[in-house]
Amino acid sequence: MQTILRCLSLLALGPLAVSQAQPVTDETATDETRIAVYREFRQRFDAGDYQAALPIAENLVSLTQKQFGDADRALVNPLANVGTTQLKLANHAAAEASYLRAVELLERSASNTDRLFIAPLHGLGATYLAAKRPGNAVTPLKRAVDLSRNLDGLYNDRQLPIVRQLIDAYVATGNLADAEKEHNYAYAVAETSFGNNDPRMLDAHERLAGWYDFVGRYSSARSLYERSLALIDRLGKRTDLRKVAPLRGIARTYQLEFLYGAEKTEEALDAFGGRSPHSRTCRLGVCRIVASARSSSRCRSSRPTSPSTIVCMVKRWPTWATGAWSVVRRMRPNYSTARLGRPSRSPATPLYCKRRDNLPTDRRP
């Protein structure tokens, strides 16, 4: 969230010429004075002193209004600066008012495709998300994304912070279909902008794999984690610690696949309405899988979330045992804190417990 807000601030503020700072008085309202105030604001903002930065940002709005009037487009970026600072201070109502004023000013004086719309629309959507109003966030974020694609190209990487917040808004409102389309689109943007061998693709792999984990498409997630491992092997050493996250992801997909069932191949749509390259969608029941593990006294005697229970259940079902166990063995020698033997640290543990509690008593491992 901090990174996104920082990117939002940079987009709103824009580059300004550097000049010698001059004392600011109520009577002065020139370009040089505003630049000096802006430089002071950025110094405080970048240092994280948002309380001190806010009155300076408000002073910049006053100076701009005095120089150009209260309806000039020159006010848009200063208002966005104020909104971003207020958002950092969790003053959501004030931030919303600042961003709305900037948007309304542009709607009266600019075309609907004006580039200046992007920053305040993004900020407005981020404010609604922070205020737990995702339903309100969808419209401004979608509009900002559409403008970015229209003005800067369909695959420009500057849209990614906005797209990720749009995904959060879709998920929070239960619109998983559009969330998936935007996930696939964001991955395509990263792949097009960075290339397959760029280390920035690790984040793209992790985000899309996390989505597939979330919707239960474990083999699709696993293929992305394996891509991350292959990329790290090309870029780094054999013992590169960046391997820990994808290795844990692979192990988790095998574990969850055992608990919830394998995927059934179905056609899924990508962002353009075509078939997704990762098109496995459905899950099967797992009662018969869990029942096969009941015959083991080790499984019956272990705690529900103990390492022995999880490992035993995986080993008792040969369909996934080879893959899952090879990952566990690969992780343990060098990354003891990341192994499957620490289920209490795994995000899969609550899912495991929930699924186990929903099973009939005679079928619980």
C-alpha positions in Angstrom: 0.0 0.0 0.0 2.9 2.4 0.8 4.5 1.7 -2.6 1.2 2.4 -4.4 0.7 5.6 -2.5 4.2 6.7 -3.3 3.7 6.0 -7.0 0.4 7.9 -6.8 2.2 10.9 -5.3 4.8 10.9 -8.0 2.2 10.8 -10.7 0.2 13.6 -9.2 3.1 15.9 -8.5 4.9 15.6 -11.8 8.3 17.0 -12.6 9.0 20.7 -11.9 11.9 22.8 -12.6 14.4 23.4 -9.8 15.1 26.9 -8.7 16.5 28.7 -5.8 14.1 28.7 -2.8 12.7 32.1 -1.8 10.8 33.2 1.2 7.0 32.8 0.9 4.6 35.5 1.9 0.9 35.9 1.5 1.5 38.5 -1.2 3.8 36.4 -3.5 2.2 34.1 -6.0 4.7 33.5 -8.8 6.1 30.4 -10.5 9.4 30.7 -8.6 7.5 30.9 -5.3 5.3 27.9 -6.0 8.4 25.8 -7.0 10.1 26.7 -3.8 7.0 25.6 -1.8 6.7 22.5 -3.9 10.3 21.6 -3.1 9.7 22.1 0.6 6.6 19.9 0.4 8.4 17.1 -1.4 11.2 17.2 1.1 8.8 16.7 4.0 6.6 14.2 2.1 9.6 12.0 1.1 10.8 12.0 4.6 7.5 10.6 5.8 6.6 13.8 7.8 3.1 14.0 6.5 1.8 16.2 9.3 4.3 18.9 8.4 3.8 18.3 4.7 0.1 18.9 4.7 0.0 22.6 5.5 2.7 23.2 2.9 0.6 21.4 0.3 -2.4 23.5 1.3 -0.3 26.6 1.0 0.7 25.5 -2.5 -3.0 25.2 -3.4 -3.6 28.7 -2.1 -0.7 30.2 -4.1 -1.8 28.5 -7.3 -5.4 29.7 -6.8 -4.2 33.2 -6.2 -2.0 33.2 -9.3 -4.4 31.4 -11.7 -7.8 31.7 -10.2 -10.0 29.0 -8.5 -11.1 27.3 -11.8 -7.8 26.8 -13.5 -6.5 23.3 -14.4 -3.2 24.3 -12.7 -5.0 23.5 -9.4 -5.4 19.8 -10.2 -1.9 18.5 -9.2 -1.7 20.7 -6.1 -5.1 19.4 -5.0 -4.0 15.8 -5.7 -0.9 16.5 -3.6 -3.2 17.5 -0.7 -5.4 14.5 -1.2 -2.4 12.1 -1.2 -1.0 13.6 2.0 -4.5 13.4 3.7 -4.8 9.8 2.6 -1.4 9.1 4.1 -2.7 10.5 7.4 -5.9 8.3 7.1 -8.1 11.4 6.8 -10.3 9.7 4.3 -13.1 12.3 4.2 -10.8 15.2 3.6 -8.8 13.2 0.9 -12.1 12.4 -0.8 -13.1 16.0 -0.9 -9.7 17.1 -2.3 -9.7 14.5 -5.1 -13.4 15.2 -5.9 -12.6 18.9 -6.2 -9.8 18.1 -8.7 -12.0 15.8 -10.8 -14.9 18.3 -10.8 -12.6 21.1 -11.9 -11.4 19.0 -14.8 -14.9 18.0 -15.8 -15.8 21.7 -16.2 -12.7 22.7 -18.1 -11.2 19.6 -19.9 -12.2 16.8 -22.2 -12.9 13.4 -20.9 -9.6 12.0 -22.2 -7.4 14.6 -20.4 -4.3 13.0 -18.9 -4.7 15.0 -15.7 -7.7 12.9 -14.8 -5.6 9.9 -14.0 -4.0 11.0 -10.8 -7.1 12.3 -9.0 -9.2 9.3 -10.2 -6.6 6.9 -8.9 -6.4 8.8 -5.6 -10.2 8.8 -5.2 -10.3 5.0 -5.8 -7.5 4.4 -3.3 -9.3 6.6 -0.8 -12.5 4.6 -1.1 -10.6 1.3 -0.7 -8.8 2.6 2.4 -12.2 3.7 3.8 -13.7 0.2 3.2 -16.0 1.4 0.4 -14.9 -0.9 -2.5 -18.2 -0.4 -4.3 -17.4 3.3 -4.7 -13.8 2.6 -5.7 -14.5 0.5 -8.8 -15.8 3.4 -11.1 -12.9 5.9 -10.6 -10.3 3.1 -10.7 -11.7 1.6 -13.9 -11.9 5.0 -15.5 -8.3 5.7 -14.6 -7.2 2.4 -16.0 -9.1 3.0 -19.3 -7.5 6.5 -19.6 -4.1 5.1 -19.0 -4.5 2.4 -21.7 -6.0 4.9 -24.1 -3.3 7.5 -23.7 -0.2 5.5 -22.9 -0.9 2.2 -24.7 -2.6 -1.0 -23.8 0.5 -2.6 -22.3 2.1 0.4 -20.5 3.5 -0.6 -17.1 2.4 2.7 -15.4 -1.1 1.3 -15.2 -0.1 -1.6 -12.9 -0.5 0.1 -9.5 -4.0 1.2 -10.6 -4.9 -2.2 -12.0 -3.9 -3.9 -8.7 -6.1 -1.7 -6.7 -8.9 -2.3 -9.2 -8.5 -6.0 -8.6 -8.8 -5.5 -4.9 -12.0 -3.5 -5.4 -13.4 -6.3 -7.6 -12.6 -9.0 -5.1 -14.0 -7.0 -2.2 -17.3 -6.6 -4.1 -17.4 -10.3 -5.2 -16.8 -9.6 -8.9 -14.3 -12.5 -9.3 -14.8 -12.7 -13.1 -13.6 -9.2 -13.7 -10.9 -9.6 -11.1 -9.5 -12.6 -13.0 -9.6 -10.7 -16.3 -7.6 -7.9 -14.8 -5.1 -10.4 -13.2 -4.5 -11.9 -16.6 -4.2 -8.5 -18.2 -1.7 -7.3 -15.5 0.4 -10.4 -16.2 0.3 -9.7 -19.9 1.4 -6.1 -19.3 4.3 -7.2 -17.2 5.4 -9.8 -19.7 5.2 -7.4 -22.6 6.8 -4.5 -20.8 9.6 -6.3 -18.9 10.3 -9.5 -20.9 10.4 -13.1 -19.6 13.9 -12.8 -18.3 13.5 -9.7 -16.2 13.6 -10.1 -12.4 10.4 -8.0 -12.2 8.5 -10.9 -13.6 9.0 -12.7 -10.2 6.4 -10.4 -8.7 4.0 -10.9 -11.7 4.4 -14.7 -11.3 3.7 -14.5 -7.6 0.6 -12.3 -7.9 -1.0 -14.5 -10.6 -0.1 -17.7 -8.8 -1.6 -16.3 -5.6 -4.8 -15.6 -7.4 -4.9 -19.2 -8.8 -4.3 -20.5 -5.2 -7.2 -18.3 -4.1 -9.6 -19.7 -6.6 -8.5 -23.3 -6.3 -6.6 -23.8 -9.6 -3.5 -25.4 -8.0 -1.8 -26.8 -11.1 -2.0 -23.4 -12.8 -0.5 -21.8 -9.7 2.2 -24.5 -9.6 3.2 -23.8 -13.2 3.8 -20.2 -12.4 5.8 -21.0 -9.2 7.9 -23.3 -11.4 8.5 -20.4 -13.9 9.8 -18.3 -11.0 12.2 -21.1 -10.0 13.5 -21.4 -13.5 13.9 -17.6 -13.8 15.8 -17.4 -10.5 18.1 -20.3 -11.7 18.9 -18.3 -14.8 19.5 -15.0 -12.9 21.1 -16.1 -9.6 22.9 -18.8 -7.7 21.7 -22.3 -6.8 21.2 -21.2 -3.2 19.4 -17.9 -4.0 17.0 -17.2 -1.2 14.4 -15.9 -3.6 13.7 -19.6 -4.3 12.0 -19.9 -0.9 8.7 -18.3 -1.9 8.1 -20.3 -5.0 9.2 -23.5 -3.3 6.7 -22.9 -0.5 4.1 -22.1 -3.1 4.6 -25.4 -4.9 4.4 -27.4 -1.7 1.3 -25.5 -0.7 -0.4 -26.2 -4.0 0.2 -30.0 -3.6 -1.1 -29.8 0.0 -4.3 -27.9 -1.0 -4.8 -30.1 -4.0 -4.8 -33.1 -1.8 -7.3 -31.4 0.7 -9.7 -29.9 -1.9 -9.2 -32.2 -4.9 -7.6 -32.0 -8.3 -8.7 -29.6 -11.0 -11.1 -30.5 -13.8 -10.1 -29.0 -17.1 -12.5 -26.3 -18.2 -12.2 -23.4 -20.5 -11.6 -20.1 -18.8 -11.7 -16.7 -20.5 -8.7 -14.3 -20.5 -8.9 -10.5 -20.5 -9.9 -10.4 -24.2 -12.6 -13.1 -24.0 -10.3 -15.8 -25.4 -9.1 -19.0 -23.8 -6.7 -18.5 -20.9 -3.4 -20.3 -21.1 -4.1 -21.3 -17.5 -7.6 -22.7 -18.0 -8.1 -25.2 -15.3 -11.0 -24.1 -13.1 -13.0 -26.7 -11.1 -12.3 -28.8 -8.0 -13.4 -32.3 -7.2 -14.5 -33.7 -3.8 -11.8 -35.0 -1.4 -13.7 -37.4 0.9 -12.3 -40.4 -0.8 -8.7 -39.0 -0.6 -9.0 -38.3 3.1 -10.5 -41.7 3.7 -7.5 -43.3 2.1 -5.3 -41.7 4.8 -7.4 -43.0 7.7 -5.9 -46.4 7.7 -2.6 -44.9 9.0 -2.2 -44.9 12.7 0.2 -42.1 12.4 -2.4 -39.9 10.8 -5.0 -40.8 13.4 -2.8 -40.1 16.3 -1.4 -36.8 15.1 -2.7 -33.4 15.7 -4.9 -32.1 12.9 -2.4 -29.5 11.7 0.8 -31.3 12.7 3.6 -31.9 10.1 3.2 -35.7 10.5 -0.6 -35.5 9.6 0.0 -33.4 6.5 3.0 -35.3 5.3 1.4 -38.6 6.0 -1.7 -37.7 4.1 0.3 -36.6 1.1 2.5 -39.8 1.2 -0.6 -42.0 1.5 -2.0 -40.7 -1.8 0.5 -41.5 -4.6 -1.1 -39.2 -7.2 0.6 -36.2 -5.7 3.1 -37.7 -3.3 6.1 -37.6 -5.7 5.7 -34.0 -6.6 4.9 -32.7 -3.1 7.5 -34.8 -1.3 10.3 -33.9 -3.7 9.6 -30.2 -3.1 9.7 -30.8 0.7 13.0 -32.6 0.4 14.4 -29.8 -1.8 13.4 -27.1 0.7 14.6 -28.7 3.9 18.4 -28.8 3.5 18.8 -25.1 3.0 15.5 -23.4 4.0 14.4 -25.0 7.3 12.1 -22.1 8.1 10.2 -22.5 4.9 9.5 -26.3 5.0 6.2 -27.9 5.1 7.0 -29.0 8.7 6.0 -25.6 9.9 2.3 -25.6 9.0 1.4 -23.0 11.7 3.1 -20.4 9.5 1.4 -21.5 6.4 -1.6 -19.7 5.0 -3.0 -23.1 4.1 -3.4 -24.1 7.8 -6.8 -22.3 8.3 -8.1 -23.8 5.0 -6.9 -27.3 6.1 -8.6 -27.0 9.5 -11.9 -25.7 7.9 -12.0 -28.5 5.4 -11.2 -31.1 8.1 -14.0 -29.8 10.4 -16.5 -30.0 7.6 -15.8 -33.7 7.0 -17.9 -36.4 8.7 -16.4 -37.5 12.0 -15.6 -41.0 10.7 -13.8 -39.5 7.7 -11.5 -37.1 9.6 -7.8 -37.9 9.5 
